[in-house]
Amino acid sequence: MRSVIDVPDLTPAELDALMDTAEDIIARPEKYSETCRGKKLATLFFEPSTRTRLSFEAAMYELGGNVLSVTGAGTSSAAKGESVADTAKTVSCYADIIAMRHPKEGAALVAARSASVPVINAGDGGHCHPTQTLADLLTIRREKGRLDHLTVGLCGDLKFGRTVHSLINAMSRYEGLNFVLISPEELKVPSYVKNDALKKKGIPYTQTTDLMQVIGDLDILYMTRVQRERFFNEEDYLRLRDSYILTPEKLKKARPDLSVMHPLPRVNEISVAVDDDPRACYFKQVLNGKYMRMALILMLLGLKAK
Amino acid sequence: MNVDSIRDGIVIDHIAPGNAMKLYDLLGLAELDVPVAMITNVVSAKRGRKDIIKIDAEIPVDINVIGYVDPEATVNIIRHGELVEKKRIGMPETLVNVLKCKNPRCISCCEQELDQIFRLADPEKREYRCVWCEAKAADI
């Protein structure tokens, strides 16, 4: 049974096909409105999430399918001590496809190995969140018209930020990229990510703590939130939370065709005043995420628009 | 038990000095009801110095554990006092229930009866990663 736990589970050709499908859905949504008629998506969310769960559910509804939803470990059989494997086997009896978020890393893989229907990882702790990366890739392709020959700045929490690691890995197969890694010393990209995705492939990158020094060089500025839930120590979280705050003033030094991205939710790392700047793309990313989830559901269910 | 020769059993030879104790622990040899001899830091033509473990019974041994601790080690099967088989292990691709993931956020910490599986991620660095959360195995 085909599942998607991390972006490398998809071949480059499949990624391209997913983006093509998503663009076709955007252009002709009516073509897809009945594609999943009679199919059910189970959204199993054992960790707080608003946008990802709603995005999956909206995606399934827009494909003409139905949704079964579990939110919060406290209201599910997990509270009674049921294992992830047993939950996946049980839900496979009710649904045609599962989207699962769980606080433990590797939980989606455990579910996928037990389920008899496809499982999509909707985030497993700080580990993987592949559909966010799919949203990011589509956004870059739509904003820039390409995924190669770009200078991509990643800013904020690059240590715990799973979306950043996943995006670096996913983009490392394209040519002519240059990564600029902007973070406090304590939140730098882990060396294994740099080694596997950048150094081994000879992809140039620079590391800096100073956003303003490099902002004028960037085609993409991918901002991230310093996530409270990834810290064991509240003091460290509070000290690093306000490291980088993007404001209209700072954007004056950026290129006019810069694309500002953010996986959301933001806390304060992008000033609300930036939302009106045409370079702000983060709400487009949200929408693109829904289209990519639609494309992924179709692919995993083996369905095509008539 | 005569450590110079065993009749039916296993000799783990060419172990890098210092690794015999790690192997002894990971193979659970202390829990066996058979004679086991551990010889450390003896002269070796091949490695300069080496450790040897002799087990005076032909018991099932997880050879992947040996390959993980020391891929250069050899496993010799002795029957009726004769060497009948010599295996060089190399680094195993996967280790099942040999190591425990130390990542407190890993699903393997709490999921019932879930195998602890590690895969060889980087042979050059002898680096193993948990298949569930991809955390690096703690150094042996």
Boltz contact constraints between the chains, C-beta under 6 A:
constraints:
  - contact:
      token1: [A, 83]
      token2: [B, 111]
      max_distance: 6.0
  - contact:
      token1: [A, 83]
      token2: [B, 112]
      max_distance: 6.0
  - contact:
      token1: [A, 84]
      token2: [B, 111]
      max_distance: 6.0
  - contact:
      token1: [A, 104]
      token2: [B, 107]
      max_distance: 6.0
  - contact:
      token1: [A, 105]
      token2: [B, 105]
      max_distance: 6.0
  - contact:
      token1: [A, 105]
      token2: [B, 106]
      max_distance: 6.0
  - contact:
      token1: [A, 105]
      token2: [B, 133]
      max_distance: 6.0
  - contact:
      token1: [A, 106]
      token2: [B, 106]
      max_distance: 6.0
  - contact:
      token1: [A, 106]
      token2: [B, 107]
      max_distance: 6.0
  - contact:
      token1: [A, 106]
      token2: [B, 132]
      max_distance: 6.0
  - contact:
      token1: [A, 106]
      token2: [B, 133]
      max_distance: 6.0
  - contact:
      token1: [A, 107]
      token2: [B, 107]
      max_distance: 6.0
  - contact:
      token1: [A, 109]
      token2: [B, 132]
      max_distance: 6.0
  - contact:
      token1: [A, 110]
      token2: [B, 107]
      max_distance: 6.0
  - contact:
      token1: [A, 110]
      token2: [B, 111]
      max_distance: 6.0
  - contact:
      token1: [A, 125]
      token2: [B, 105]
      max_distance: 6.0
  - contact:
      token1: [A, 127]
      token2: [B, 133]
      max_distance: 6.0
